[in-house]
Amino acid sequence: MLAAIPSPHSGIVDLGPVHVHLYGLTLLVAILLCVWLTTARWRRIGGDPDLVVRVAVWGVAFGVVGARAYHDLTSWDEVPTPKWKGVFEVWQGGLGIWGGILLGTLAGWVVVRRAGERFAPFMDAAAPGLLLAQGVGRIGNWWNQELFGKPTSLPWGLEIDAAHVSQCCPQYLGHSTFHPTFLYELLWDLAGVALLLLAARRLPLRAPGLFCLYVAYYCFGRFFEELLRIDPAHHLLGLRLNAWVSAGCFVAAVAAFVWVQRRGAEPAVAGRTPAAPPRGPKMAVPRGRVR
């Protein structure tokens, strides 16, 4: 090998009595970047930046629960033992992005609607930030030496310790360098952030069209990433479960985008949800009786 990407020997930094898990620290940085970019975009279309923080607090909390629940349900064999404790050990890796997006989006919808704002423009404001967070969060897999791809002799092959190879996929113990799928997704997501920001500037998209493009773009790349990964996974008709989920979400996102845009172009601006009209018979009240 003329060149290779080294992997860290440990994903933990000891600061005296404090043990810093770099996987969790990476996720924290990713969340802060998402909040920063979403706040800038939401403020630009007239939204209250404080709402972004409230959505982030609840969205992240429920997103982590959803992501961990998806991983535990679809990859039970990978949950550390004892299981009752391992299901909560997020720092050991194992977050299913599909569950995180689903539960996080639902939590965000509740917060935004309770604030009286329209959710569709908020989704478009958050789309580039979410993709940025997903890309940066993949660096956490590098710290943990996990979720790498098939063996490769390419110059950018990722070095993986034999212990991690044995734990993940012992059939590849004779190899030392693998496809750095974390890097592939990081680069793909960063390129997608640039494309989404460009589309938001140049195209008269009707909200939540940009969010649909974000989902479709991510799923398209994730499908091919799944073809490279060799970590344990459930298979259906020869494909990994997450590959099927990616394909299904891609089709749904494209269909949703077409349906939304056919309703007519509308600038994605923040705004209060119109109040419901009063129900019941109208009653005239004499001016002098009002107190």
N, C-alpha and C positions, 0 to 999 in steps of 0.2 A: 504494500500500500504506500503510494507516494504521499497521500494526504487522507485525513479522516477527521470527523468532528468528535472531539472527546466528550465523554459524559462525566458529570460530577460523581465522586465516590460516595457522597452522602447528600441527602436533601435536608439536613438539619444543621443549623449553626447554633453552637452553645455560647450564650452570653452570660457567663456565670451560672446562676441557678435557673436561668430562663433558656428554654429550648425553642428556637424559632424554626418552624417548619416552612421551608422556602416554597413549597407547593401552595400553602395557604397565603403566604405573603404575595406570591405572584397573582393569585386570584384577587387579593385586595387591590393591588395596583391596577389590574384589569377593570375592576369595578369603578375605581376612581376616574380612570380614563373615560369610561362610558358616561359617568355622571358629568364630567367636564364637557365632553362633546355634545351631549344631549342638552345640557343647560344652555350652551352657546346657541344651539339651533332653535331651541324652544323660545328663548328670549328674542331671537331675531324675528320670529313670526308673532310676537306680541304676547307670549305666554309668561306666566309667573314662574321665575326660576325656583322658588321655594317648593313648588309642586314637584319638580324633578327630584328633589331630595326626599320628599315624602314617598314618592313612587319607588325610589331606589331602596329605601329602608324596607318597605314591605315586599317589593318585588324581589330583592336579593334574598330575603329571609325565606319566602315561599319558593323562590327559584332553586335555592340550595336543597330545600326539602324535596321538591319535585325531581331535581336532578339525581339526588341520592336514591330516592325511592325507585326511579326508573332503572338505575344501575343495579340496585339490590334485587329487583324483581326479574330483570332480564339476565343477570350475571351472578346468580346466587353462589355459584362455586367459587367466585373470586372474592367473596366477602370474607375478611379475616376471621379467624376463630379466636375466642368464642363468638358465635354469631350475634348474640344479644348485644354485644359490645361493638362488634365489627360493623354492624349496619350504620353506626354513627361516625365511624372513623374516616371522615372526609379527607383528612390530611394524608391518608394512605392512597389517595387517588380513587377514581371510580365515581364520576359524575356524568350522568346521561344528559346531554344537552337538550334532548327532546322533552324530557320531563321538566327541566328547568325553564325552557321557553314557555311551555304550556302553563305551568302553575304561576310563573312569574308574570306572564301576560294577564292572566285572570286577576291576580292581585293588583296589578297596575290599573286594570280596567275599573275595578271597584274604587280605588283611590281617586282616579281622575273623574269618574262620574260623580262621586260624592263631593268633589270640589266644584261641580257644575260646569266642567269643561268637556269639550268634544274629544272623544278618545282617538278617532281616526287621525287627526293632525298630530296628536302626541305620538302615535305609533310611527309616523313618518319621521318625526323629529328624533326619535330614539333609534331608528334602524341602523344608521352608520355607527353609532356608539356601541350598539349591541354586537355588531360584527367586529369592531375593534377589540372589544372585551374578549370575545371568543378567541380571536387570534393570539392576543397577548396571554390569555389564560393557558394556551397550549404549551407555553414555556414550562409550566408546571410539570408536564409529562417528561420533559427533559431532566428536570431535577430528580424525578423518581425513577428514571430509566424504564419507562413503561410505554405501552401503546406504540411501539415501533413497527416498522414494516418488514418485508421479506429481506433475506440476506442479499447484499449487493457488494460489488467491488468498485463501485463508482468513487471518485475522489471525495465526494461529500457524504460517504457512508458514515453512519453513526456508530461509534464504538459502544458496545454494551458488555458489561461484566458478565462472566460466565454464571455467576450466582443468579443474576436477574434473568438470563436466558433460560436457565434451568427451572426457575420458578414459573416463568411464563410459558415457554414452549421448548421443552427439553429435546425435541426432535431436531433442533437447530444448534445443538451444543458445539458442533464443529465449526461454527461461523462466529466471527467477532465483530463484523460491521453489517449494519442493516439500514434500510431506507429510513431517513429521519422524517417520519410522517408529521411530527409536530412542526417541523420547519416548513414542510410543504403547505400545511394548513395555515400557518402564520403568514407566509408570503401570499397565499391565495386570499386570505381575509383582508390583509392590508391593501392589496390591489382592489378588492371589492369595496372597501371604504372609500377609496379614491373615485371609483366608478359611481357609487351611490351619491356622493357629494356632487359629482359632475352632472349626473342625471337630475338631481334636485335643482340645480341651477339652470340647466338648459331645456328641460322638458316640462310642459304644463301638466304635471301629473295630478290626478285627483286622489286625495287621501282615501285609504291608506295604500296607494299604489307603490310608494317607495318601500314600505314594509314588505309587500308581496315580492318585490324584486329582491330584497334582502334574503328572504326565505328561499326563493328559487335559486339565487346565486350560491348561497351556502350549501344547499342540498345537492346542487350539481357537482360541486367540488368534493363534497363529503362522500358521494357515491363512489367516485374513483379512488378516494383515499381508503375506503373500506375494502377495495379489491387488493390493496397492498398490505393491509394489517394482518398480523398473524396471531394476535392475542386471542385467548379463548372466547368464543362467541357461539350463540345459537345460529343454526343455518336452516334455511328454508329453500327448497328447490335449487340447492347448490350455491346460494348467496347468503352472506351474513345478514342477520336480522336488521341491523342498522342500515345496510344497503337498501333493503326493501323499504324501510321507513323513509330514507332519503328520497328514493324514487317516488313514493307516494306523496310526500310533502312537496316535492318539486312540481308534480302534476297539479296538486291542489293550489299551490301558490300561483302558478301560471294561469290557471282557470280563474282564480280570484282576481288577479291583475286585469285580465281581459274583461271580466264582468264589471269591475269597478270603473275602468276607463270608458267603457261603452255608455256609462251613465252620463257622460259629458265631462269635459275638463273643468276642473275647479281648483283654484289655488289653495294649497294646504295652509290655512291660517288658523290660529287658535281662536276660540270664541266660546262664550257661554252657551250652554244647552238651552234652547228656548223653553221657557216655562210652559207647562201644560195649561191649556185654556180652562177656565173655570167651568165646572159642571153644574147642572141644575138650572132651573128657571131664573131668568134675570128679574131683578126687583128694583124698582125705582125708589130711592130714599130721599125724602125731602131734605133740602140743604140745611134747614135749621135744626134737624133732628140729629145731625152728625156731631159727635163729641169726641 
